[in-house]
Amino acid sequence: MNIQNLRPVFAGALLAIAIASLGCGARAAEPEQAAPTAPPAWNVQKDLDPSPPAPQPTPEVVPSVTPAPADDPVPAASPRVLWLRSSHAGPGAVTIRFASNVPVTAKVMAMTNQVGPAALYTEELNGLATSHTTSVPASAFGRYKFRIEDAQGNGAWAELRYKSDPQGVDWGTGAAAPTLKAPTAKQLDVTYAFPAGSATKLGLDGTVHVFMTDAGCTTADACVGDQVGLPLSAPAAGNVLLEQHAATAGIPGSAFDYQVVIGQPLLENGATMVFIQLDIRGDQLPKVNFQTPGVIKK
């Protein structure tokens, strides 16, 4: 057999086998498909379950508290005179001393008569202070009026009578008049009353301040003196016919002279006060406790 003649036949066979191999290995291109869409997020059990949801705990309600601003102003106290007293300061003159609960300026008037607004002398004390001292001409009737004013312009009034109030304008007369007794050399008893119809019979408690100076003090010494203990309360008692007040003070003894200042408010806040001053000297006190009490009534 002539091999040269068979070469074309083998070549054709190999070519056929190659073409067949390509046909078997290649896959026809498939059309593009859209990416699958995720199923809806349905909870079939939740949507179809008829049972109600489990109750949730109710949150605790805590009431809110709004703190008060730290800079809120504190209401200032209304001005009022705490006590008034006078001392002999020489011929025709007296020294007036008084104290107030807040710093105030003051107008001091020595009154011409037992009643009425007329004044024989007026003095302005313009410095704000809680205590004031000034000398004024003596009122023949021992009556002095005061108008005080604090830094905010709030005002108050007070009046001082020395020893008595003969017309009974502010204080009782007769058996109701203010009375100072010394049952011993170590004790002072104060009593006073307001009968029915008195303008001062208001059912308000009074106050009693006791001051002492050395028994040897003279006018020239101008002794200021000291307050004896704390102020005393003179509570309102009695009935509709007679309002009564009383207070008892302990004192050091006969080595001192004493000024007893009784105060009575005409308003509950003390914006209007009336005062009366009773004096007793150390040599007027009982020498021993069983002697007759010393009495100062006018």
Buried (B, 14 or more C-beta within 10 A) or exposed (E): EEEEEEEEEEEEEEEEEEEEEEEEEEEEEEEEEEEEEEEEEEEEEEEEEEEEEEEEEEEEEEEEEEEEEEEEEEEEEBBBBBBBBBBEBEEEBBBBBBBBBBBBBBBBBBBBBBEEEEBBBEBEBEEBBEEBEBBBEBBEBBBBBBBBBBEEEBBBBBBBBBBBBEEBBBBBBEEBBBBBBBBBBBBBBBBBBBBEEBEBBBEBEBBBBBBBBBBEBEEEEBBEBEBBEEBBEBEBEBEEEBBBBBBBBEBEEBEBBBBBBBBBBBBEEBBBBBBBBBBBEBEBBBEEEEEEBBBBEE
